[in-house]
């Protein structure tokens, strides 16, 4: 649920209610970037977690419950009895994440996901943990969390570091004016219940999905500018063509191209033009799968971030602890892999259009859009630069779910590596942005050299005006590094033309 409340009387602040049922990936991104804040929780919101906590303590006191009255992993058969330090020792032993500290927004995304999952009421831990997580999210403080420590079966190390921070044993990073929550006691009923989650993976996935959705949206007006620059055909986007093979994403991509360019549902081919290269002709068929994959990932993440997936699941209704494998993130890993591969195809198509814009047969201009100087190289280097970025993107698009691990003395004999997939998808954002920026610089240059502009009043005219105002108009051979950086910064604005 989203609401707006006054911020010190100056402006309305978007408030997102966490209740374990309706958080969406876009909400997570807004909370991580602090463009939205969490709404205050009333006692009724914590009631499911309170009941779950009381049930879990009762079950652990009267029987064997994994991670509470026993060890974990290969130590699952060892009783811990009345050892009050078991929970803290579990956090300390699992807080061994390695690598660089994660950026603040990624940790905030994790905090939002974990708080929301706990509000679903299946974890059986102290509700004070939830209020502390929300306090940190509201204040801007976040625990120092290192990058590596998960293989797709729970972000154990990252969440153990978070648990120790809540207990006062691990450092916080504080934004100016932010205060870390006061330390809270954690016992045997809190430790495993807190760390049995893929909250970091899900938060990172939500951030990557949010950015790649924007870049996919921007890629279509960029492609439309390139199409205009070569005088290409709009026939491939005809509504009857899409209806004949009705994939939702392809139809949406074609409709956007028609709307942005101001062409009818049944556009005619330009005189003398039979058909264009794939970079222009196959836009709906290649962008469509990426849009569909984004929707699939969004649906899977929505299930996961609202799920009580902790092991064991504490059922208040049954007064039972169910031991299970809901922590295994195969759905997420496979959806991330499919999404990256689909977006990669659109990036490859962007480099194809970039190459086409250097062809005199298509643009009626000099090779590489060079100026009048003899043997001018124009934008030739951008093919190399985009190719390099595409190579990096191809490398991080390798399916993470092909990974495998046998851990904990063979008891945990499979791993899905969703955590790696999330990090790879975040890295893909950077490379995709660079590829599209190279195409945008080249398309605007070609349009300028042909003295072409979109018809006034069209969304494409707004896109061109935005880019033309920001990009350097000089045509002589010169370094284009700054031009690409400016274009990369424009893409988020082009996403909404």
Buried (B, 14 or more C-beta within 10 A) or exposed (E): EBEEEEEEEEEEBBBBBBBBEBBBBBBBBBBBBBEBBBBEBEEEBBEBBBBBBBBBBEBBEEEEBBBBBBBBBEBBEEEBEEEEEBBBBBBBEBBEBEEEBBBBBBBBBBBBBBBBBBBBBBBBBBBBBBBBBBBBBBBBBBBBBBBBBBBBBBBBBBBBBBBBBBBBBBEBBBEEEBEBBEEBEBBBBBBBBBBBBBBBBBBBBBBBBBBBBBBBBBBBBBBBBBBBBBBBBBBBBBBEBBEEEEBEBBBBBBBBBBBBBBBEEEBEBEEEEEEBBBBBBBBBBBBBBBBBBBBBBBEBBBEBBBBBBBBBBBBBEEEBBEEEEBBBBBBBBBBBBBBBBBBBBBBBBBBBBBBBBBBEEBBEBBBBBBBEEEEBEBBBBBBEBBBBBBEBBBEBBBBBBEBEBEBBEEEBEBBBBBBBBBBBBBBBBBBBBBBBBBBBBBBBBBBBBBEEBBEEEBBBBBBBBBBEEBBEEEBEBEEBEEBBEBBBEBBBBBBEB
